[in-house]
Amino acid sequence: MIKHRNITFLLCLIGLSITNIANSQHFGLADQNRFSVLIENIELNHVQYAALADSIDERFRKTLVNRIDPTGRFFLRSDESQINELLTTFTSQNWEESAMIMDSCYVHLRDRIFTTIRFLEALETCNFTENDSIILVPNSHSLIYAQDEAEFESRWKRNIKYNTLLSTLGDSLTPEAILMEKWKQEVDNSTCELKTIIMENGKLKEMVFNAFLNTYAQAFDPHTEYFSLEENEIFNSSLSSQIFTPGFFIQPSGSGYYISELSPKISVSFSELHVGDEIVGIEKNQTSINPACLSEGDMYNYFYGHADSIISVKIKCPKDHITRAYKFTKSVTENAFNTSLGYYLTSSKVKVGYLALPSFYAIQDGAGTSAGNDLATLIMQMKASNSDAIILDLRGNGGGSIQEAINLAGLFIDYGPLFLTRSNLSEIPTLIKDTKKGRLYDGKLVIMVNEYSASASELIANTLQTYPNTLIVGTTTYGKSSGQDMVPLYDNYELFGYAKITSLEIFRFDGETLQQKGVSPDIYIPSGLPSVFLNEAHSNYSLSFPKSSKKINPILIRNEPIEFLKRESEKRIVSNHALNYMKQLQETMNKLFSSEMVLKLQYNEFKWPLENIKDVSDTSAMYSVEAINSEVLLDSASNVYNNLLIKEDPVLNETMHIINDWILTTTND
């Protein structure tokens, strides 16, 4: 590592060399071609291009600065004003003007990062006893930059102090020496991250250019985005049952990264590795790098995907405090985050099949498996075991492949309409239906949803809600009723990135839309999650579309005793401590996230508003839990942990009570 005084000298040299080329063009013909290709593809594919085209340049002008500096860490209001002045005449059809604006963003951001590095290097100490506070603003759309250097420095000091105090939560006693050590680590990590941005060849330029492209793309809607080749690979992995990894998964915590899951193969080959071990170093371009110097995206690009077949990593074990150096060859690993799990929940009265589906993952490039196929296998087993009902848990499922949603719906529907879609190619919506005769399961189905159930999850819940023998329980869903296509972008036949473009509006087959509304459950069960801002309607430039001109009215009669089941559930919720707590928690969080939060930054008075929130469990469940396909989990500990979570889940427990009532009323009838 370069010594402190040498790095300052090096930065001065870099500053001088960049100053000499400040008037040169940083963005040339290749960048112009990329921007043009993005514009052309959005025009060809976006479902509302014609309606939105005239407003895009104005939206771009309003949001570019916030996209370049989204957290307000660097710019002053003077920087914002100077860039906005150039933006007053911006038009996406004028490349020279676009390049000049990007140049300005690049120079302003570069200079502000240099200023920040010098400021951080000059910091020597921090007073954790002085009267001080920080204001947290929940709505990023209301971002206000620092007025001057004094306010800029004050904000940085407070943010570092806040992050330091946040890292000490849970410590009953943190000596002043340890507190200062953590503060210094926060300063060093921030400095290291910024130096990496400046020194890595082309990184700052690519950051500005990507922000520019995404500002244009997301001026259409929040789900139209530009992806670099690396980002696209990670995105595809998130929708696949397989992913290239070194044999383990990582997750950030505080200022570090830790092993979160180990594959059985890596556990055998490297028996000294454990979940919870810390990643303390990686080697990149023959240089040893502290993970704190890299962004979360850079870390994921390093550990996942095809980018590096062999990676060099230093890992510290907290048990023996030994740091060991490893070389791992990345290979195909089952994606622990895209695995459908099946369980039997058995009480003295009923046997229920429970399906946990994390996303609508699909086969990618002919490899892996799919959500529809995995669930079909589990449902056949549940049917063969004479399950009285099936629970499909879509809580936290943010969507995925629409085709997989269609396949899944077909497992429960005997030939019929599913939903309507409209693209920019036709004003008349197209009916999507299940074309296969017969269904895999015709018994009682309960679908669990919450605020994080979105897109394909909502599609399934809303479609099956219109068919008999199905109940939806939980809270109102996210409210995204659009579909996206991933389009490759070519510059003179060279692939340089992808655009995820909103190409479909989706409607129920009766013509109604869930867009900005979400699916309303038949029976409400509190989730404990904040509903403020946690929905499509609050997303910047969220699309809206009217009721479809086309509709289908099949003869479907729902005869579920919903009102009776709702009344019985409400009675239980009132007297259930865990569910009552979750209801109060949601109300508390909604209040917190609806207004500014002022937190004191004195060590003995610092309190995170949600630090007293406890894990909610319900130990009154009277059912046993048996895993059907536990072999898909990475280790046996995960199976034991999942079984415990399932048994103590208060929302799932109430869902089981609802099924009991439903079966009882059917038996009595």
C-alpha positions in Angstrom: 0.0 0.0 0.0 1.3 3.5 -0.8 2.3 5.6 2.2 0.0 8.5 3.2 2.3 11.4 2.2 3.2 9.7 -1.1 -0.4 9.3 -2.1 -1.0 13.0 -1.5 1.9 13.9 -3.7 0.6 11.5 -6.4 -2.8 13.1 -6.3 -1.3 16.5 -6.8 0.5 15.2 -9.9 -2.7 13.7 -11.2 -4.6 16.9 -10.5 -2.0 18.9 -12.5 -2.2 16.5 -15.5 -6.0 16.5 -15.6 -6.1 20.2 -15.4 -4.1 20.5 -18.6 -6.7 18.4 -20.5 -9.7 19.9 -18.8 -10.8 21.6 -22.1 -10.5 18.3 -24.1 -13.4 16.1 -25.1 -13.8 13.1 -22.7 -16.7 11.6 -24.7 -16.2 10.8 -28.3 -17.7 9.0 -31.3 -18.0 5.6 -29.6 -20.0 7.2 -26.8 -22.2 9.0 -29.3 -22.9 5.8 -31.1 -23.9 4.1 -27.8 -26.2 6.9 -26.8 -27.8 6.8 -30.3 -28.3 3.0 -30.2 -30.0 3.3 -26.8 -32.3 6.0 -28.1 -33.2 4.0 -31.1 -34.0 0.8 -29.2 -36.2 2.6 -26.7 -38.1 4.2 -29.5 -38.6 0.8 -31.2 -39.6 -1.1 -28.1 -41.0 1.1 -25.3 -44.8 0.6 -24.9 -45.5 4.3 -24.3 -42.7 5.9 -26.4 -45.2 7.9 -28.5 -47.0 9.3 -25.5 -43.8 10.1 -23.5 -41.4 11.3 -26.2 -42.1 15.0 -25.9 -41.6 15.0 -22.2 -38.3 13.0 -22.0 -35.8 15.9 -22.5 -37.5 17.9 -19.7 -37.5 14.9 -17.3 -33.8 14.4 -18.2 -32.9 18.0 -17.3 -34.7 17.6 -13.9 -32.9 14.4 -12.8 -29.4 14.3 -14.4 -27.6 16.0 -11.5 -29.2 13.7 -8.9 -28.3 10.7 -11.0 -24.6 11.8 -11.1 -24.4 12.4 -7.4 -27.4 10.5 -6.0 -26.5 10.7 -2.3 -25.4 14.3 -2.3 -21.9 13.4 -1.1 -19.9 15.6 -3.5 -21.7 18.5 -5.3 -22.3 21.9 -3.9 -25.3 23.9 -5.0 -23.0 25.9 -7.3 -22.0 22.7 -9.1 -25.7 21.9 -9.5 -26.5 25.4 -10.8 -23.6 25.3 -13.4 -24.6 21.9 -14.8 -28.3 22.8 -14.8 -27.5 26.0 -16.7 -26.0 23.9 -19.5 -29.1 21.6 -19.3 -31.5 24.4 -20.1 -31.1 23.8 -23.8 -30.5 20.1 -23.7 -32.0 17.9 -26.4 -31.2 14.2 -26.8 -30.9 14.7 -30.6 -27.9 17.1 -30.2 -24.8 15.0 -29.5 -22.3 18.0 -29.2 -24.5 19.5 -26.5 -24.8 16.1 -24.7 -21.0 15.6 -24.8 -20.5 19.1 -23.4 -22.9 18.4 -20.5 -21.2 15.1 -19.8 -17.8 16.8 -19.8 -19.1 19.3 -17.3 -20.5 16.5 -15.1 -17.2 14.7 -15.3 -15.0 17.7 -14.4 -17.3 18.8 -11.5 -17.5 15.3 -10.1 -13.8 14.7 -10.5 -12.9 18.0 -8.8 -15.3 17.4 -6.0 -13.9 13.9 -5.4 -10.4 15.3 -5.2 -11.7 17.9 -2.7 -13.3 15.1 -0.6 -10.1 13.1 -0.6 -8.1 16.0 0.6 -10.7 16.8 3.3 -10.7 13.1 4.5 -6.9 12.9 4.6 -6.8 16.0 6.8 -9.3 14.6 9.4 -7.5 13.6 12.6 -10.1 13.1 15.3 -13.8 13.1 16.2 -15.7 14.4 19.3 -18.4 11.9 20.2 -19.5 13.9 23.3 -20.3 17.3 21.7 -23.9 18.3 21.1 -24.5 17.2 17.5 -27.2 15.7 15.3 -28.0 14.5 11.8 -31.1 14.8 9.8 -32.1 11.7 7.7 -34.4 12.5 4.8 -36.5 9.5 3.6 -37.4 10.8 0.2 -34.4 10.9 -2.2 -36.4 13.1 -4.6 -36.0 16.0 -2.2 -32.1 15.9 -2.3 -30.6 19.3 -1.5 -26.8 19.8 -2.0 -24.5 21.6 0.4 -24.5 25.4 0.2 -20.8 25.8 0.6 -17.6 24.1 1.6 -18.3 24.6 5.3 -21.7 22.8 5.0 -20.1 20.1 2.8 -17.4 19.3 5.4 -20.0 19.4 8.2 -22.1 16.9 6.4 -19.2 14.5 5.8 -18.2 14.7 9.4 -21.7 13.9 10.6 -22.2 11.1 8.1 -18.9 9.4 9.2 -19.8 9.9 12.8 -23.3 8.5 12.1 -21.9 5.4 10.4 -19.5 4.8 13.2 -22.2 5.0 15.9 -24.4 2.8 13.8 -21.7 0.1 13.7 -21.6 0.1 17.6 -25.3 -0.5 18.0 -25.8 -3.6 20.2 -22.5 -3.0 22.1 -23.3 -2.5 25.7 -20.0 -0.8 26.3 -17.7 0.6 23.6 -14.5 2.1 25.0 -13.5 5.4 23.6 -10.3 3.9 22.0 -12.4 1.4 20.1 -14.9 4.0 19.0 -12.1 6.1 17.6 -10.6 3.1 15.9 -14.0 2.4 14.2 -14.2 6.1 13.2 -10.7 6.0 11.6 -11.7 2.8 9.7 -14.8 4.6 8.3 -12.6 7.5 7.2 -10.0 5.2 5.6 -12.7 3.1 3.9 -14.3 6.2 2.4 -10.9 7.6 1.3 -9.9 4.3 -0.3 -13.2 4.0 -2.2 -12.7 7.5 -3.7 -9.1 6.9 -4.6 -10.1 3.7 -6.4 -12.6 5.6 -8.5 -10.0 8.2 -9.4 -7.1 5.9 -10.1 -8.8 3.0 -11.9 -8.4 3.8 -15.6 -11.7 5.0 -17.2 -13.8 4.2 -14.1 -14.9 7.8 -13.4 -15.8 8.4 -17.1 -17.8 5.2 -17.2 -19.6 6.2 -14.0 -20.6 9.5 -15.6 -21.5 8.0 -18.9 -23.6 5.2 -17.4 -25.4 7.7 -15.2 -26.1 9.8 -18.3 -27.6 6.8 -20.2 -29.7 5.7 -17.2 -31.0 9.2 -16.7 -32.3 9.1 -20.3 -33.7 5.5 -19.9 -35.4 6.1 -16.6 -37.0 9.3 -17.8 -39.4 6.9 -19.5 -40.2 4.8 -16.4 -38.3 3.4 -13.3 -37.9 -0.1 -14.9 -36.3 1.0 -18.2 -32.5 0.8 -17.6 -29.1 0.6 -19.2 -26.9 -2.4 -18.2 -23.2 -2.8 -18.9 -22.0 -6.3 -19.9 -21.1 -7.1 -16.3 -24.3 -5.7 -14.9 -26.3 -7.8 -17.4 -24.5 -10.9 -16.4 -25.3 -10.4 -12.7 -28.9 -9.5 -13.6 -29.3 -12.7 -15.6 -27.8 -14.7 -12.7 -30.4 -13.2 -10.4 -33.1 -14.8 -12.6 -31.4 -18.2 -12.9 -31.2 -21.3 -10.8 -27.5 -21.4 -11.4 -24.7 -18.9 -11.0 -20.9 -18.9 -11.4 -19.3 -18.5 -8.0 -16.1 -19.5 -6.1 -18.3 -22.0 -4.2 -19.7 -19.5 -1.7 -21.9 -16.4 -1.5 -21.0 -13.1 0.1 -23.1 -10.3 1.7 -22.2 -6.9 3.0 -22.5 -6.0 6.7 -21.4 -2.7 8.0 -18.2 -1.8 6.2 -17.2 -5.4 5.4 -18.2 -8.4 3.4 -18.8 -11.9 4.8 -19.4 -15.4 3.6 -23.2 -16.0 3.8 -23.5 -19.5 2.2 -21.1 -22.3 1.5 -21.7 -25.0 -1.1 -21.2 -28.6 0.1 -18.3 -29.1 -2.4 -16.3 -26.1 -1.1 -17.0 -27.1 2.5 -15.3 -30.4 1.9 -12.4 -28.9 -0.1 -11.8 -26.0 2.3 -13.0 -27.3 5.7 -11.6 -24.3 7.5 -14.0 -22.0 5.8 -17.3 -21.1 7.6 -20.3 -18.9 7.2 -19.4 -15.6 8.9 -15.8 -15.5 7.8 -14.7 -12.0 6.6 -13.4 -11.1 3.1 -10.4 -8.9 4.0 -8.6 -8.7 0.7 -8.8 -9.5 -3.0 -6.3 -9.4 -5.9 -7.3 -7.5 -9.0 -5.0 -6.6 -11.9 -2.1 -8.0 -9.8 -2.9 -5.5 -7.0 -4.0 -6.3 -3.5 -7.2 -4.4 -2.7 -9.2 -3.9 0.5 -12.9 -4.8 -0.2 -13.8 -1.5 1.5 -12.3 0.3 -1.5 -14.8 -1.3 -3.9 -18.5 -0.6 -4.5 -21.0 -3.4 -3.9 -21.4 -3.8 -7.6 -17.6 -4.2 -8.1 -17.5 -6.9 -5.4 -20.4 -8.8 -7.0 -18.8 -8.6 -10.4 -15.5 -10.0 -8.9 -17.1 -12.9 -7.1 -19.9 -13.9 -9.4 -20.3 -14.5 -13.2 -17.7 -15.4 -15.9 -15.6 -12.3 -15.5 -12.7 -14.0 -13.7 -12.4 -17.8 -13.9 -9.8 -17.8 -11.0 -9.9 -15.3 -8.2 -7.5 -14.6 -5.3 -9.0 -13.9 -1.9 -7.9 -13.3 1.6 -10.3 -14.5 4.3 -10.2 -14.0 8.0 -11.8 -16.5 10.4 -13.3 -14.9 13.5 -12.8 -18.1 15.5 -9.0 -18.4 15.3 -8.3 -14.8 14.0 -6.1 -16.2 11.2 -6.1 -14.6 7.8 -5.6 -17.2 5.0 -5.0 -16.6 1.2 -6.9 -18.7 -1.3 -7.3 -19.1 -5.0 -10.7 -20.2 -6.2 -11.9 -21.3 -9.6 -15.4 -20.1 -10.3 -17.8 -22.8 -11.4 -21.5 -23.4 -11.7 -23.2 -23.3 -8.3 -26.9 -23.8 -7.4 -28.3 -20.3 -6.8 -29.3 -20.4 -3.1 -31.5 -17.3 -3.7 -33.4 -19.0 -6.5 -34.5 -22.3 -5.1 -38.1 -23.4 -4.7 -38.6 -25.1 -1.3 -41.4 -27.5 -0.4 -42.6 -28.5 3.1 -45.4 -30.4 4.7 -47.1 -28.6 7.6 -49.0 -31.2 9.6 -51.4 -30.6 12.5 -53.9 -32.8 14.2 -56.5 -31.6 11.7 -54.9 -30.9 8.4 -51.9 -31.7 6.2 -50.8 -28.7 4.1 -48.2 -28.4 1.3 -46.2 -25.2 1.7 -44.3 -23.8 -1.3 -41.7 -21.0 -0.9 -40.9 -19.3 -4.2 -38.2 -16.6 -4.0 -38.5 -15.5 -7.7 -39.8 -16.5 -11.1 -36.4 -17.8 -12.2 -36.0 -19.4 -15.6 -33.6 -21.6 -17.6 -30.8 -19.4 -18.9 -28.8 -20.4 -22.1 -30.2 -23.9 -21.8 -28.8 -24.4 -18.3 -30.4 -24.8 -14.9 -34.0 -25.3 -14.1 -37.1 -23.1 -13.8 -39.6 -22.0 -11.2 -42.5 -23.7 -13.1 -40.7 -27.1 -13.4 -39.5 -27.1 -9.8 -43.0 -26.2 -8.4 -44.7 -28.8 -10.7 -42.5 -31.5 -9.2 -43.2 -30.4 -5.7 -47.0 -30.1 -6.3 -47.1 -33.6 -7.7 -45.5 -34.9 -4.5 -48.0 -32.9 -2.4 -50.9 -34.2 -4.4 -49.7 -37.8 -4.1 -49.4 -37.3 -0.3 -53.1 -36.2 -0.1 -52.4 -32.7 1.1 -55.6 -30.9 2.2 -54.5 -27.6 0.7 -51.4 -25.9 -0.7 -49.9 -22.6 0.4 -47.9 -20.7 -2.3 -45.7 -18.1 -0.5 -44.9 -15.1 -2.7 -43.9 -12.7 0.1 -40.8 -10.9 -1.0 -41.0 -12.3 -4.5 -40.1 -9.4 -6.8 -41.0 -11.2 -10.0 -38.9 -12.5 -12.9 -39.9 -14.3 -16.0 -43.5 -13.6 -17.2 -43.3 -16.9 -19.1 -42.7 -18.8 -15.8 -45.7 -17.0 -14.3 -47.8 -18.3 -17.2 -46.4 -21.8 -16.7 -47.2 -21.7 -13.0 -50.7 -20.4 -13.5 -51.4 -23.3 -15.9 -50.7 -25.7 -13.1 -53.8 -24.5 -11.3 -56.1 -23.6 -14.3 -57.9 -26.0 -16.7 -57.6 -24.1 -19.9 -58.7 -20.4 -19.6 -57.8 -16.7 -19.8 -54.9 -15.4 -17.7 -54.4 -11.7 -18.5 -54.2 -9.2 -21.3 -51.0 -7.5 -22.7 -50.5 -4.5 -24.9 -47.3 -3.4 -26.7 -46.5 -0.4 -28.8 -47.3 -2.4 -31.9 -51.0 -2.5 -31.3 -53.7 -0.5 -29.5 -55.7 -3.6 -29.1 -54.5 -5.8 -26.2 -53.7 -9.5 -26.7 -55.3 -12.2 -24.6 -52.8 -14.5 -22.9 -54.4 -17.8 -21.9 -53.5 -21.2 -20.6 -53.7 -23.4 -23.7 -53.1 -26.7 -22.1 -56.1 -28.9 -21.1 -56.1 -30.2 -17.6 -54.5 -28.9 -14.4 -52.0 -30.4 -12.0 -53.8 -29.3 -8.8 -57.5 -28.5 -8.3 -57.6 -28.4 -4.5 -57.6 -25.4 -2.1 -54.9 -22.9 -2.8 -53.8 -20.0 -0.5 -51.4 -17.4 -1.9 -49.4 -15.3 0.6 -48.3 -11.8 -0.5 -46.9 -8.6 1.0 -45.6 -5.2 -0.1 -42.5 -6.8 -1.7 -44.6 -9.1 -3.9 -44.2 -7.5 -7.3 -44.6 -7.9 -11.1 -44.9 -11.6 -12.0 -45.9 -12.4 -8.3 -48.8 -9.9 -8.6 -49.7 -11.4 -12.0 -50.1 -14.9 -10.5 -51.9 -13.7 -7.4 -54.4 -11.5 -9.3 -55.0 -14.1 -12.1 -55.7 -16.9 -9.7 -57.7 -14.7 -7.4 -60.4 -14.5 -10.1 -60.6 -18.3 -10.3 -62.5 -20.5 -7.8 -60.8 -22.3 -4.9 -58.1 -19.7 -4.3 -57.6 -17.2 -1.5 -55.1 -14.3 -1.3 -53.9 -13.4 2.2 -51.4 -10.8 3.5 -51.1 -7.1 2.5 -51.6 -5.1 -0.7 -48.8 -5.8 -3.2 -46.3 -3.4 -4.9 -48.4 -2.4 -7.9 -46.2 -3.1 -10.9 -48.2 -4.3 -13.9 -45.7 -4.0 -16.8 -43.3 -6.3 -18.5 -39.7 -5.7 -19.7 -37.5 -7.1 -22.5 -33.7 -7.2 -22.3 -32.4 -5.8 -25.6 -28.7 -6.2 -26.7 -27.1 -2.9 -27.8 -24.5 -3.0 -30.6 -22.0 -0.4 -31.7 -20.7 -1.3 -35.2 -21.5 -5.0 -34.5 -19.7 -4.8 -31.1 -21.9 -5.6 -28.1 -21.4 -3.0 -25.5 -24.4 -3.3 -23.2 -28.1 -4.0 -22.8 -31.2 -2.0 -22.3 -34.1 -3.4 -20.2 -37.1 -1.7 -21.8 -40.7 -1.7 -20.6 -42.4 -3.2 -23.6 -45.7 -4.4 -22.2 -48.7 -3.1 -20.3 -50.5 -5.9 -18.4 -54.2 -6.0 -17.5 -56.5 -8.5 -15.9 -58.7 -10.3 -18.4 -61.6 -8.1 -17.3 -59.7 -5.0 -18.5 -58.6 -3.6 -15.1 -55.0 -2.9 -14.3 -53.0 -3.4 -11.1 -50.5 -0.6 -12.1 -49.9 1.7 -9.2 -52.6 -0.1 -7.2 -51.4 -3.6 -6.4 -53.4 -6.8 -5.5 -55.7 -6.4 -2.6 -55.8 -9.6 -0.4 -59.0 -11.4 0.3 -57.9 -11.5 4.0 -55.6 -9.0 5.5 -52.7 -10.2 7.7 -50.2 -7.5 8.8 -46.6 -7.8 7.5 -44.7 -5.4 9.7 -43.2 -3.7 6.6 -43.6 0.0 5.9 -46.1 0.7 3.1 -45.0 4.4 2.6 -42.9 4.8 -0.6 -42.8 0.9 -0.8 -44.9 0.8 -4.0 -44.9 1.6 -7.7 -47.0 4.7 -7.3 -44.2 6.5 -5.4 -41.5 5.5 -8.0 -40.2 8.4 -10.1 -41.9 8.6 -13.5 -44.0 5.5 -12.8 -46.2 4.6 -15.8 -50.0 5.0 -15.6 -52.4 3.5 -18.1 -56.1 3.4 -18.3 -58.5 0.4 -18.3 -58.1 -1.8 -21.3 -60.5 -1.3 -24.2 -60.7 -5.1 -24.5 -62.0 -7.4 -21.8 -63.0 -11.0 -21.4 -65.8 -12.1 -19.1 -65.6 -15.8 -18.6 -68.1 -17.5 -16.3 -66.2 -18.0 -13.1 -68.0 -18.4 -9.8 -66.0 -17.9 -6.6 -67.9 -19.4 -3.7 -65.2 -19.2 -1.0 -66.6 -18.1 2.4 -64.4 -15.0 2.4 -66.5 -12.9 4.8 -66.7 -15.7 7.4 -62.9 -16.4 7.1 -62.1 -12.7 7.3 -64.2 -12.3 10.5 -62.6 -15.3 12.2 -59.1 -14.1 11.2 -59.7 -10.6 12.6 -60.7 -12.1 15.9 -57.5 -14.1 16.2 -55.3 -11.2 15.1 -56.7 -8.9 17.8 -55.6 -11.4 20.5 -52.4 -12.5 18.9 -49.4 -10.7 20.4 -47.0 -11.3 17.5 -49.5 -10.1 14.8 -50.5 -7.1 16.9 -46.9 -6.2 17.3 -46.4 -6.4 13.5 -49.4 -4.2 12.9 -48.1 -1.5 15.4 -44.6 -1.9 13.9 -46.0 -1.1 10.4 -47.7 2.0 11.7 -44.5 3.1 13.5 -42.3 2.6 10.4 -44.8 4.4 8.2 -44.6 7.5 10.5 -40.8 7.3 10.5 -40.4 7.1 6.8 -43.0 9.8 6.1 -40.9 12.6 7.7 -37.4 13.6 8.4 -35.6 11.8 11.3 -33.3 13.8 13.6 -30.8 11.6 15.4 -28.4 12.8 18.2 -24.8 12.0 17.5 -23.5 11.9 21.1 -22.3 8.3 21.9 -24.3 8.0 25.1 -27.5 9.4 23.5 -27.4 7.9 20.0 -30.4 5.7 19.3 -31.5 4.2 16.0 -35.3 4.6 16.0 -35.8 1.0 15.0 -33.1 -0.6 17.3 -35.6 -1.8 19.8 -37.5 -3.7 17.1 -37.3 -7.4 17.9 -37.7 -10.4 15.7 -41.3 -11.5 15.8 -41.9 -15.1 16.3 -45.0 -17.1 17.2 -44.2 -20.2 19.2 -47.9 -21.3 19.5 -47.9 -23.1 16.1 -49.4 -26.6 16.5 -48.1 -28.1 13.3 -44.9 -30.0 12.5 -42.6 -29.0 9.6 -41.1 -31.6 7.2 -38.9 -30.6 4.3 -39.6 -32.3 1.0 -36.6 -31.2 -1.0 -34.0 -30.2 1.6 -31.2 -31.6 -0.6 -31.3 -28.4 -2.7 -30.2 -26.3 0.2 -26.5 -25.6 0.5 -26.0 -27.1 3.9 -27.9 -29.0 6.6 -27.8 -26.0 8.9 -29.9 -24.0 6.4 -32.6 -26.8 6.6 -32.8 -26.7 10.4 -32.9 -22.9 10.3 -35.6 -22.8 7.7 -37.8 -25.3 9.6 -37.5 -23.1 12.7 -38.4 -19.9 10.8 -41.4 -21.6 9.1 -42.8 -23.0 12.4 -42.4 -19.6 14.2 -43.8 -17.4 11.4 -46.9 -15.7 12.8 -48.3 -14.8 9.3 -47.9 -18.4 8.2 -49.4 -19.6 11.5 -52.5 -17.4 10.9 -52.7 -18.7 7.3 -52.9 -22.3 8.7 -55.8 -21.2 10.9 -57.6 -19.7 7.9 -57.1 -23.1 6.0 -58.5 -24.9 9.0 -61.6 -22.7 9.0 -62.0 -23.0 5.3 -61.8 -26.8 5.4 -64.2 -26.9 8.3 -66.9 -24.8 6.5 -66.5 -27.0 3.4 -66.9 -30.2 5.5 -70.0 -28.8 7.2 -71.5 -27.8 3.9 
